[in-house]
């Protein structure tokens, strides 16, 4: 008896298959030689293009054009300069990664190859998100949808993959896993719908606190910031994740209903998703009102943690003491751009310029000044700069002055792409960088439409 499906006109069969899941299409290809040839014909990508867009995923051509228009690194899934684009391979990589998450329990040796392939797929998607607002749409505050981002938001939050501790010996994959967890955030969000093991959450918090407040992580080799030791400008994403954990959990504990929380999730990571305006002369969206949060330990606790032989308290027991807590300070920051000539006149009373071999040619370094307003009239002056490195990472350097005297320096990186709503996260230290000077995490994000709540919680 003849197969009734094989007798269908090609156009009808095509319309039917477009409505199917890619795995069902693969199953159909195994039913006959004719079906196999129809599905796997390397010369005909039309079916796979429609399956890709119907999954749905963003059109790689659209992503590529948007990111090039915004002068951003362009590496969307399936990107190619060849006339005949391969739609099948990137779609099957996405499907395989999603199926891997559904069955993933832990990183066993048998799963390591799939684990690494899946992480690579997720990172390709994350690095190739659509631009939230194109340059000619900034004023309209119109945010374009990103199917790639929606896919990540749908499959990652409930995955056991994010609950695993990365292999610290494999820097590349540890960093990739940290970047994914930073983007999702929900694994440390006590307000998230998912059930969270309080004991595991507290253990993760202690681990992050011990890393963030370990003064050995802030030296000339790490540029006194969240960078890989001895690797120049390379960001240490595991360090960034620890900073995120400490800051986010501290903010969630502040006993006030009006505590401003930074935007979170994949959408907040997209280029130009932040409030406010962006121009060619202010590509980073520097000018405007920002909310800044800094956290710090009591110096006695910080000393006990870092120099246990010189104090009565064993190192990590500092965090389990019932009386231990971190101070959380929220401030309003207003910034404006200044000329490079004025900035140069500040000399050593402003952050040093990055090396020319680190700065991306497509984005000029921006210089700014501003004012920080805290509770009780505690104000300071701000001087700083922002630049994009050759890997497309936006980096910020700030210095705080009190009564004209430099006191604190801060080094941070933009979470996600340039102009992201998620803002900047990093480390504050003293400007002198003495061996026993304190350090801690900071974060700041655009807050144009709302009055910034300033407060101290200790």
C-alpha positions in Angstrom: 0.0 0.0 0.0 1.4 3.4 -1.0 2.2 5.9 1.7 -0.6 8.6 1.5 1.8 11.2 2.8 4.3 10.7 0.0 1.5 11.3 -2.5 0.8 14.8 -1.1 1.9 17.8 -3.2 5.2 19.2 -2.1 3.6 22.5 -1.2 1.0 20.9 1.0 3.6 18.7 2.8 5.7 21.8 3.3 2.8 23.6 5.0 2.2 20.7 7.3 5.8 20.3 8.3 6.2 24.0 9.1 3.5 23.5 11.8 5.5 20.7 13.4 8.2 20.7 16.0 11.7 20.2 14.5 12.0 16.8 16.3 8.8 15.6 14.6 10.2 16.8 11.3 13.3 14.7 11.9 11.1 11.7 12.8 9.2 12.1 9.6 12.5 12.1 7.7 13.1 8.5 8.8 9.9 7.2 7.3 11.2 6.8 3.8 14.0 7.7 1.4 11.9 10.3 -0.3 11.1 11.9 3.1 14.7 11.8 4.1 15.8 13.5 0.8 13.1 16.2 1.2 14.1 17.0 4.8 17.9 16.8 4.5 18.4 18.2 1.1 21.4 20.6 1.7 20.5 22.8 -1.3 17.0 23.6 0.1 17.0 25.6 3.3 13.5 27.1 2.9 11.8 24.6 5.2 14.4 25.0 7.9 14.3 28.7 7.7 10.5 28.6 8.4 11.0 26.1 11.2 13.7 28.4 12.7 11.5 31.5 12.6 8.4 29.6 13.8 10.2 28.1 16.9 10.3 31.2 17.4 13.8 32.6 17.2 14.9 35.9 15.9 15.9 36.2 12.3 19.7 36.2 12.3 19.8 38.7 9.4 17.7 41.2 11.4 19.9 40.7 14.5 23.1 41.1 12.5 21.9 44.3 10.9 20.7 45.8 14.2 23.9 45.0 16.0 26.0 46.3 13.2 24.0 49.5 13.2 24.6 49.9 16.9 28.3 49.1 16.4 28.1 46.0 18.6 29.8 42.6 18.3 27.7 40.6 15.8 27.6 36.9 16.5 24.0 35.7 16.3 23.3 32.0 15.9 23.8 30.9 12.3 25.5 34.2 11.3 27.3 33.9 8.0 28.6 36.0 5.2 27.8 33.3 2.7 24.9 33.8 0.3 23.3 30.4 1.3 22.6 30.6 5.0 22.6 27.4 7.0 19.3 27.5 9.0 19.2 23.8 10.0 22.4 23.6 12.0 21.7 26.4 14.5 18.1 25.3 15.0 19.1 21.8 15.8 21.7 23.1 18.2 19.0 25.0 20.0 16.7 22.0 20.1 19.5 19.8 21.3 20.4 22.2 24.1 16.8 22.5 25.2 16.4 18.7 25.3 19.6 18.5 27.3 18.2 20.8 29.9 15.1 18.7 30.3 17.0 15.6 31.2 20.0 17.3 32.9 20.6 16.1 36.5 24.3 16.8 37.1 27.6 17.1 35.2 28.5 13.4 34.9 31.4 12.4 32.6 28.9 10.9 30.1 27.2 14.3 29.7 30.2 16.6 29.6 30.2 16.8 25.8 26.5 17.7 25.6 27.0 20.0 28.6 29.7 22.0 26.9 27.8 22.1 23.6 24.7 23.4 25.3 26.5 26.1 27.2 28.0 27.2 23.9 24.6 27.4 22.3 23.2 29.4 25.2 26.1 31.8 25.1 25.7 32.3 21.4 22.1 33.2 21.9 22.9 35.5 24.9 25.6 37.3 23.0 23.4 37.8 19.9 20.2 39.4 21.4 18.4 42.0 19.4 19.0 45.6 20.2 16.1 46.8 22.4 15.9 50.3 20.7 17.6 51.2 17.5 19.3 54.6 17.3 16.4 56.2 15.4 13.9 54.8 18.0 15.5 55.9 21.2 13.2 58.9 21.6 10.1 56.8 21.2 11.1 54.5 24.1 9.9 51.6 21.9 11.3 48.2 22.9 11.5 45.5 20.2 10.7 41.9 21.2 13.5 39.4 21.2 12.4 35.8 20.7 16.0 34.6 21.5 15.7 36.3 24.9 12.2 34.9 25.5 13.5 31.4 24.7 16.3 31.8 27.3 13.8 33.2 29.9 11.5 30.2 29.3 13.9 27.3 29.5 16.7 28.4 31.9 15.1 29.5 35.2 13.9 26.0 36.3 16.9 24.2 35.0 19.1 22.2 37.3 22.0 23.4 35.2 22.0 26.8 36.9 22.1 25.1 40.3 25.4 23.4 39.7 28.7 24.8 40.8 30.9 25.4 37.8 34.2 23.6 37.4 36.6 26.1 38.8 39.5 24.4 36.9 37.8 25.2 33.6 37.8 29.0 33.4 35.9 29.2 30.1 32.9 27.1 31.2 32.8 28.5 34.7 32.6 32.0 33.2 29.9 30.9 30.8 27.7 29.4 33.5 28.2 32.5 35.7 27.1 34.8 32.8 23.9 32.7 32.3 23.1 32.8 36.0 23.8 36.6 36.1 21.3 37.1 33.3 18.5 35.0 34.9 19.0 36.1 38.6 16.0 34.1 39.8 18.2 31.5 41.5 19.1 34.1 44.2 15.7 35.9 44.1 13.8 35.2 47.3 10.7 36.7 45.7 10.8 34.3 42.7 8.0 31.8 42.3 10.4 28.8 42.2 11.0 27.0 45.5 14.4 27.8 46.9 16.3 25.7 49.4 17.0 28.2 52.2 20.1 26.2 53.4 21.5 26.0 49.9 20.8 29.7 49.4 22.5 30.7 52.6 25.5 28.5 51.6 25.7 30.2 48.3 25.5 33.6 50.0 28.3 32.7 52.4 30.5 31.5 49.5 29.9 34.8 47.6 30.5 36.9 50.6 33.8 35.2 51.4 34.9 35.7 47.8 33.8 39.4 47.5 35.3 40.5 50.8 38.6 38.5 50.3 41.0 41.3 49.9 43.4 39.0 48.1 41.1 39.4 45.1 41.9 43.1 44.8 45.5 43.6 43.7 47.4 45.2 40.8 47.1 41.8 39.0 43.3 42.1 39.0 43.3 45.9 38.6 41.6 46.1 41.9 38.4 45.0 40.3 36.5 41.9 38.9 39.1 40.9 36.4 41.1 37.7 35.9 44.5 37.8 37.7 47.4 38.6 35.3 45.1 38.6 32.3 44.8 42.4 31.8 41.4 43.4 30.9 39.6 40.0 30.8 36.5 40.1 33.0 36.2 37.4 35.8 32.5 36.5 35.3 32.6 34.2 38.4 33.6 37.2 40.4 30.8 39.2 38.8 28.3 36.5 39.8 29.5 36.6 43.5 29.1 40.4 43.4 25.6 40.0 42.0 24.6 37.4 44.7 25.8 39.6 47.6 24.2 42.8 46.3 20.9 41.3 45.3 20.3 39.3 48.5 21.2 42.3 50.6 18.7 44.5 48.7 16.0 42.0 49.2 16.6 42.1 52.9 16.2 45.8 53.4 13.1 46.3 55.5 11.4 48.9 53.4 8.7 48.8 50.8 10.2 51.5 48.6 13.6 50.0 48.0 14.6 50.4 44.4 15.7 47.2 42.7 17.7 47.1 39.6 16.0 45.7 36.5 16.6 42.0 36.0 16.4 39.2 33.5 17.4 38.8 29.9 15.3 41.8 28.8 17.4 44.1 31.1 20.6 42.8 29.5 19.7 44.0 26.0 21.4 46.9 24.3 19.7 50.3 24.9 17.0 48.8 27.2 17.8 51.4 29.9 15.7 54.4 30.5 16.7 57.8 29.1 18.3 58.9 25.9 21.4 57.8 24.0 23.2 59.8 21.3 26.3 59.3 19.2 28.2 61.6 21.6 26.8 59.7 24.6 26.7 56.1 23.3 26.8 54.7 26.8 23.9 56.8 28.1 26.1 58.4 30.8 24.1 61.6 31.3 21.1 61.5 33.6 20.0 60.2 37.0 21.3 56.9 38.4 20.6 54.9 41.5 23.8 53.6 43.2 24.0 50.8 45.8 27.1 50.0 47.8 27.6 47.3 50.4 30.3 47.0 53.1 31.3 45.1 56.2 32.2 46.4 59.5 35.9 46.8 59.4 36.4 44.6 62.5 34.6 41.8 60.7 36.5 42.5 57.5 39.8 42.3 59.4 38.8 39.1 61.2 37.9 37.5 57.8 41.1 38.5 56.1 43.6 38.3 59.0 42.3 35.5 61.2 45.7 34.9 62.9 45.6 38.4 64.3 42.1 38.3 65.7 40.0 36.1 68.0 37.4 35.1 65.4 38.1 32.3 62.9 37.7 33.5 59.3 34.4 32.2 57.9 32.7 32.1 61.3 32.3 35.9 60.8 29.3 35.2 58.4 27.6 32.7 60.7 27.6 35.0 63.7 24.0 35.9 64.5 25.0 39.5 64.9 26.7 39.8 61.5 25.2 41.9 58.7 26.4 44.1 55.9 25.6 47.7 55.5 23.6 48.7 52.4 23.7 52.3 51.2 21.5 53.7 48.4 22.5 57.0 46.8 21.3 59.2 43.9 23.9 60.0 41.3 23.6 62.6 38.6 26.2 62.5 35.8 27.1 64.8 32.8 29.7 64.4 30.1 32.8 66.6 30.0 35.5 67.2 27.5 38.7 65.2 27.4 40.6 68.4 27.9 38.8 69.1 31.2 39.2 65.6 32.3 43.0 65.7 31.6 43.2 68.7 33.9 42.1 66.5 36.9 45.4 64.6 36.6 45.6 62.0 39.4 42.3 63.1 40.9 40.4 61.1 38.4 40.6 57.5 37.2 43.5 56.6 34.8 42.8 56.2 31.1 42.7 52.7 29.7 45.5 51.6 27.4 44.9 52.3 23.7 45.3 48.6 22.8 42.3 47.8 25.1 39.8 50.3 23.7 37.5 49.4 20.9 37.9 51.7 17.8 34.2 52.1 17.2 33.4 53.8 20.5 35.4 56.7 21.8 36.1 56.9 25.6 33.6 59.1 27.4 34.5 61.3 30.4 32.1 62.5 33.0 31.6 64.3 36.3 28.7 64.3 38.7 27.3 64.5 42.2 26.3 61.7 44.6 23.6 62.4 47.2 23.3 60.2 50.2 21.2 60.2 53.4 21.7 63.0 55.9 23.3 65.3 53.3 26.3 63.1 52.8 27.3 64.2 49.3 30.4 63.6 47.1 31.7 64.6 43.7 32.1 62.0 41.0 34.7 61.8 38.2 35.0 59.0 35.8 35.2 57.5 32.4 33.5 54.7 30.4 34.8 52.8 27.4 34.2 49.7 25.3 36.9 47.1 25.1 37.8 45.1 22.0 35.6 42.2 23.2 32.6 44.5 23.3 32.4 44.8 27.1 31.6 48.2 28.4 33.7 49.2 31.4 33.3 52.0 33.9 35.9 53.7 36.2 34.8 56.2 38.9 36.4 58.1 41.7 34.6 59.7 44.6 35.8 63.0 46.2 34.7 64.4 49.5 35.5 68.1 50.1 37.9 68.0 47.1 39.8 65.0 48.5 39.9 61.7 46.6 38.8 58.8 48.8 37.2 55.9 46.9 37.7 54.4 43.5 35.3 52.1 41.7 35.7 49.7 38.8 32.8 48.0 37.1 31.4 46.4 33.9 28.1 46.8 32.2 25.8 43.8 32.6 24.8 42.7 29.2 25.2 45.0 26.2 25.8 48.8 26.1 23.0 50.9 27.6 21.5 47.9 29.3 18.8 48.5 31.9 20.6 46.1 34.2 23.3 48.7 34.7 26.8 48.4 36.0 28.3 46.1 38.7 31.8 46.2 40.2 34.0 46.8 43.1 34.8 49.9 45.2 38.2 50.3 47.0 40.3 53.1 48.4 42.2 55.2 45.9 45.5 54.4 47.6 45.0 50.6 47.4 46.9 49.9 50.6 47.1 46.2 51.6 44.5 46.5 54.4 42.2 49.0 52.8 38.5 47.9 52.6 36.7 46.8 49.5 33.1 45.8 48.6 30.5 45.5 45.9 28.6 48.3 44.1 26.0 48.6 41.5 24.3 51.5 39.7 21.6 51.7 37.1 19.6 54.4 35.2 16.6 55.7 37.1 15.3 58.6 35.0 11.6 58.3 35.7 11.5 57.9 39.4 12.9 59.9 42.4 15.8 57.9 43.8 15.3 56.7 47.4 18.4 57.3 49.4 18.9 55.3 52.6 21.4 53.5 54.9 20.6 50.1 56.2 23.0 48.7 58.8 
